[in-house]
Amino acid sequence: MTVGVVDIAEVYRAKEAEFALLLTRASADEDREKALAMARAFARRLPIALEELHKECGCLVLVKSAVAGAPHPRDLTPLLRQKVQLP
């Protein structure tokens, strides 16, 4: 069985930084609402993106920090970042 891994903590940290930056730059309620909408969209998109990774690679997708001793699992983190619209 092929194993793919994602660094979910990295993805969360990157999205949190993006969200925090938007909030600190927000000068109006409309800007804050946009930031909150982005956070809600991320929360909806993440589980869908993880399922897509599983289907696309045809592999078991695990959280990277939970894997120990697996021989060279495929790192799917860059693909996950794309799916949740992170640079």
C-alpha atoms as one frame of an Amber mdcrd trajectory, in Angstrom:
protein
   0.000   0.000   0.000   1.277   3.447  -0.932   1.354   6.030   1.835   1.086
   9.773   1.342   1.631  12.303   4.091   0.494  15.866   4.672   1.936  18.363
   7.100  -1.425  19.595   8.282   0.158  21.753  10.981   2.132  23.643   8.323
  -1.019  24.217   6.291  -2.932  25.467   9.345  -0.072  27.787  10.364   0.142
  29.243   6.857  -3.611  29.833   6.683  -3.639  31.337  10.193  -0.861  33.749
   9.153  -2.811  34.717   6.046  -5.957  35.243   8.128  -4.118  37.276  10.779
  -2.571  39.484   8.107  -5.978  40.162   6.580  -7.432  41.022   9.980  -4.600
  43.366  10.921  -4.936  45.184   7.619  -8.734  45.336   7.863  -9.882  48.887
   8.169 -13.614  48.321   7.866 -16.234  45.787   8.867 -16.405  44.677   5.242
 -12.713  43.738   5.296 -13.160  41.778   8.512 -16.144  39.973   7.003 -13.997
  39.006   4.002 -11.348  37.603   6.342 -13.976  35.613   8.253 -15.470  34.337
   4.997 -11.986  33.171   3.963 -11.608  31.302   7.258 -15.020  29.644   6.842
 -14.205  28.665   3.252 -10.938  27.104   4.420 -12.749  25.122   7.109 -15.154
  23.738   4.482 -12.487  23.162   1.835  -9.871  21.329   3.923 -11.718  18.010
   4.420 -12.769  18.002   0.762  -9.168  18.654  -0.317  -7.907  15.784   1.840
 -10.440  13.412   0.276  -9.407  14.579  -3.194  -5.763  13.845  -2.371  -6.692
  10.324  -1.331  -8.594   9.725  -4.565  -6.013  11.340  -6.835  -2.986   9.515
  -5.463  -4.789   6.253  -4.762  -2.966   6.084  -1.465  -3.558   6.198   2.235
  -3.119   9.820   3.373  -1.747  10.281   6.871  -0.760  13.246   8.979   3.011
  13.579   8.608   3.668  13.793  12.356   1.934  10.441  12.878   4.267   8.529
  10.552   7.409   6.991  11.920   9.671   4.623  10.079   7.718   4.470   6.832
  10.054   4.115   3.879   9.836   7.396   1.927   6.145   8.255   2.035   4.978
  10.641  -0.669   4.664  14.208   0.673   1.322  15.563  -0.527   1.588  18.829
   1.413   2.345  20.973  -1.679  -0.760  19.598  -3.387  -2.866  20.249  -0.303
  -1.568  23.832  -0.171  -2.725  24.332  -3.746  -6.141  22.863  -3.040  -6.753
  25.225  -0.110  -5.360  28.189  -2.062  -2.112  28.767  -0.209   1.005  30.007
  -2.008
